[in-house]
Amino acid sequence: MQLPDELEELRVGLERIRTLLENLVVRGLRACGPDELSQISSFAEHLEQTGAGHLAALLFELRKQIEQDERTSARTLLETQTNVRLIERLLTLRVVKGHYATALEAIEHPESITETDETTASEAEEDEAEED
């Protein structure tokens, strides 16, 4: 089953945010330059448009604290990382729920399986056989 485009886009965006935040932890917030600050703003704006306003607000707050060299910026960074990981987990649960619903539908109504679903199922069976 293919991820819907908006979920895949959100997954990729969250992965990029996570990578940026991890780099900030390693390098330190005082080493954060204009490129990183503009990335933070860009990610925040994108999240705001996709409906993840809480995380966007944290990113905006993090940027402000880094620019003003506030002592609370490290705490905000950790809080932002926690929220990114939480959203990733929620996204994973949504995808698994979709896979589960599709599997139940296939079990209850095997005649409704499309040719694409059959191909995907046979590929999965082949992968399992190769692993054994």
Secondary structure, DSSP 8 states (H G I E B T S, - for coil): ----HHHHHHHHHHHHHHHHHHHHHHH-GGG--HHHHHHHHHHHHHHHHHT-HHHHHHHHHHHHHHHTT-TTHHHHHHHHHHHHHHHHHHHHHHHHHHHHHHHHHHHH-GGG--HHHHHHHHHHHHHHHHH-
